[in-house]
Amino acid sequence: MGRPDLRHNAGVTSEPTEFGEQERRLLQERAGRLYREVVEAGSLPSADKRFRANASDRPAYDLLVDLGLLTLEDDHVVAVDPSLVQSRVVAPLGQRASELMEESTQWANTFAELGQVFRRTRPTDVAVTEVRGLPNINRYISSIVADAEHELLTAQPAGARPAETLKVAMARDVRALERGLSMRTLYQHSARRSIATRDYVTEVTRHGAQVRTLDEFFERLIVVDRRVAIIPAADDEDVAVVVHDANLIAYLADVFERYWERAHSFIDREDETQRAVADDVHNMTVRMLLEGHSDDASAKRMGVSTRTYAGYVAALKHEYGVQTRFQLGHAMASPGTRERRGRSGEGARSPE
């Protein structure tokens, strides 16, 4: 058997070779072991049986030669310092990665431009469409907000939003505000207790947004430039309904405006506003009890946990001087009690 053909000398090659995952795995396993054996031995005879054409280690040997990690010196195979040949492999991979990132960006920009054309061209025969799956919904919302030119109206029920969600929303909304967009957002009163929500509101209002809170339960709503609206599907949280019809959008925007007029500024810390918010929470709790909703349903409508809602009910029991919910219901429903409490200014206003 003749001496093996070492195609690289001292780690130098005439043309770079493409290396990928398969070669890397081989280097991590069999080729790596063979390389360590050469290093530990100092050198191996080039006639070593492991280097023969039909040897099981030949693919590993060929890779080490191609990489420049083995070279021939005086009929012996010796190891080359990996730091001398690393750039020969890594640099082309880095260049390829850079080129792929650039190509990926160009594709994304092209799709974004086509998507903008699609979204800005209102369908003439389709009043609503559906977007399915939370990742797709989030991508759609981000794209539609990025396309907004004048105004963004949003209603976010159910109390505080997750901190991670707010972090993403903050970056997106600040970019929109910096473009000169008008932005108004509605939360429920319970969102005032969230540190993450307060941080979000502080940042977006600093850039010109307006945020208010309301006691009422309302559905999630986004209206962009009064040309498209997004609402949740009736029976599936993983489906968003996109409204294109101008009449439906006008109706939804009017609903938002009516809620907005009744809401209190999030950043208003005046005593009068704080009392008004407390009264709203108080009255909403009374309303939920008188209407006979379950604790879970009541807590959801008020945007709080069932434990917090139970605390509201306990506060009402103390206020009315009763021990049980039955007694509380009787006391709240008594006309005489309501009249006395109304005159004293201590009680809740009659529920609507």
N, C-alpha and C positions, 0 to 999 in steps of 0.2 A: 504494500500500500504506500503510495507516494505521500509526500509532505502535503498538508492541507494548504489550500490556496487562501492566504491572508490578503484580502483586498484592500486593507488599510494599513498604513505604516505610521506608527506613532500617533494614531488617532486622527490622521488627516485623510480626507476623501476628496475626490474630484467633484462629485455632485452630491448634494444633500439628499437623503432618503426620507420618504414619508414614514412616520411612525405613529401608531395609534394605540387603541386600548389593548388589542391582542398582543402587541409587542411589549407593552408595559407590564401586562400580566405575566408574560413569559420571563421578563427581567426580574419581577418580584419573586418568582418561584424558581424554576429550574436554572435559568441563566444566572440568576443571582447566586445560587449555590455554587455553580461552576466558577463564577468569578471569584468568590471567596476562597475556593480551593486553590486557584492559581495564586492569589495574594498570599495565602498562608504558606504555600510551598515555595514562594519566591519566583518560580517559573516552572513550566512543564515542558517536556520534550514535544516538539511539533509532531512527532510520530506517535504520540499517545493515542491509544485506541479510542478514547472518548472523542477524538477529533476526526475520526474516519467518517467517510461519506454515509455509511449505513448505521452509524452509532446512534443510540437513543438520545445522546446529548448533542448530536450534531445541530439540530435547530437552535438550541441554546447557544452553542458555539458560534454559529453563523450570525446570530443577532448581536452577540458581543463584539464580533469582528465588524459588523456593519455600524455599530454604535461607536466604534473606535476605542472600546474598553480593553481589547486584547490586540497585541501586535507581536510581530516576529523579530527576535533578536538572536542571531547566531544559532539557528535551529532550535530555538526555544520560544515558547509562547509566554509572554509576560503581560502583566496587568498595567493599564494606564490609569493615572489619576482621574477619577470621574469629573473633577472640577475643570479639567482641560477640555473635555468634550461635551459637557452639559449644555453649553450655549448652542452647540450645533443642533441639538434636538429641541431644546426648550424654546429658543428664539423663533423658529418657524411656526411652532405651535401657538406661541403668543401672537405672531403676526396673523395667523389664521383666525385666532379668536377675535382679534381686533377687526378683521375684515368681516367676520360673521356678525359681530355686534353692529357694525356699520350697515351691513346688508339688512339685518333684522330691523334696525331703526328706519331704514328707507321703506321697507315693507309696511311697518306699522304706520308711518306717516302717510303712505299711499292709501292704506285702508281707512285711516282717519279722515282723509280728504273725501273719499268716496262715501264714507258714513255720514259726513257732514252734509253732503249733497242729498243723500237719501232722507236724512232727518229733517232737512229744511224744506223739502218738497212734500207738502202735506198731501196725503192720499185723498183723492177725490171721491172714492167709493168705499173707503174703510173708515168707520167711525172710531173703532178701537182695535188695538192689537195686544198681544200678550208677550211678555218676556218671562221665561221660565228658568228657575234655578238662581239661588242667591248670588253666585259669582257673576252670572250674566246680568242680573239686575244691577249689581253694584257697578259693573263696567258700563252699562247703559246710562245709569245716572251720572257717572263721572263724565261720560262723553257729552251728554245733553247739557250738563252744567258748563262744560268747556265751550259749548257752542252758543251759550246765552249771550245776548247783546244788551238787554235793557233791565230785566227784572226777574227776580227769583223769589217765589213765595213757597214756604215750606211749613208744614204742620207735623210735629213730631210728638205723638202721644206716648202714653205708658211710662211717664216719669223719666228717670235718668237713663241715658244711653251708655253703652259700654265705653270705657276709656279708650280702647283701641279704635273703636268705630269713630269716636270724636276726634282722635288724633288724625285719622285719614281725612275726615270731613273738614277739619280745621285747615289743613294744607290746601285742599281743593277749594274751599270757600274763600280763603284769603286771596288765592290767585284770582278768583272771579271778582272779588271786591276791588282788587288792585287794577282790574280792567275798567273800573267805573260802574260795575253792576249795582243796581239797587237790590238789597236783600232784606226780607222780613221773615222772621221765624217765630212760630208759636210752640210753646211747650205747655205741659200741665204744671200746676203749682209745685207738685212734688219734685220736679227737676231742680228747684232752687236748693234742695238739700244736698245735691251732688257736687263734690269738689271738682270732678272732671268737667261737669257741665258748666260750672261757674268759670273755670279756666277758659273753656271754649268760648263762652259768651264774652268774657273780658277781651279776648283776642279779636274776635270778629267785630265787636262793637267799636273797638279801637280803629278798625279799618272802615267803619261806616255802616255796619249792619244794625238792624233794629231787632230786638228780641223781647217778646212778651210772654206772660204765662196766664193760664186760664184754669178755672176749676173743672170745666166741662170735659167729658170724655169726647174725643173726636177721632176720626180715622186719619191715618197717615196720608199726607197729600204733598205733592210737589207740582208747582205750576211754573213753567219757564216761558217768559216773554208773552204770556197769554196765548201761545200758539200750540203748546203741548202740555198735557197734565199726566201725572203718574199717581195711581191709587192702587191699594192692595186688592187682590182678588177676594171675593166674598168668603170662600171656604178653603183657601190654600195660601199659606204664608210664603210659599216658594214661588208664587206667581204674582207678577205685577201687571196691571192693566194700564196700557198707554192710550190716552185719549187724544184723538186728533180733531174731533168735531168741534167747530168753533162755538156752537151753542152750548154744548156740554162743558167746554172749558170756561165759558163766561159764567155759567151757573156755579161751577166749583170755585171760581175766583170770587164770586159774590158771597158764597158761604164763608170763605176765608175772611173776607172783609168784615162781615158781620161779627165773626168771632174776634177779629182783631180789635174792633172798636170797644169790645167789652173787656179786653184783657189788660193786665197791668205790666208795666215795664219791668223787665228782669233786673235791670241795674238800678232801679229806683229804691233807695234805702230809707226813704222818708217814713216816719212813724205811721202816718196816715195810710200809706200804701201797704206797710207791713200788717196793719190792723185789717185792711180790706182783704188781703190775702188770707189771713187767719180766719176771717169771717166766711170767706168763700169755702175754705176747707171744712169749717164747722158746719155750714149749711149743706154742703154736699154730703157729709156724713149723715146728717139728719135725713136728708132726702133718700139716701140709699136704704136706711133703716125703715122709713115709712113705706117705701115702695116694695119692701120685702125681699130684696136681693140677698143672695148668699154672700158670706164673707169673701169668698174667692172672687165672685163676680164684682162685688163692690170695690175690693182692693184693685182689681184690674182696671175698672172704670176710673178710679182716682189716681192710678199710676203709682201705687205703693205696694209694699208687701202685705200679706195677710196679717203679719205681726204688727206692722205699723197701723193698719186699719183697726185691729183689735185695741190698740192703744187709744185711737180716736174714740172708739165706743166706750172704753173705760173712762175717758175724760168726760164724756157726756153723762155717764151714770153718776159720776161725782158731782157734776154741775147740777143735775136734776135731783140729787139726793136720793137715788134709788139703788137697789142691789142687783136686780135682774133685768134682762132685756125686755121681758114682758112688762115690768113696771116702767121701764124706760119708754117703751112704745106707748103705753097708756098716758104717761106724763106728757110726752111730746105731742100726742094727738088731742090732749085736753085743751079746748078753746080758752078756758080760764087761765091755764098755765101759760099759754102763748101770749095772751094779752098782758098778764102781769110781767112776764119776762121782757116783752116788747117795750112796755112803759119804763121799766127799770134800765133798759139799754144793755142788759147782761146777756140776753139770750140770743138765739139765732133768729134771723129773719125767716118768715114763712117760706118753705120751699116752693119753688116755682112749679 
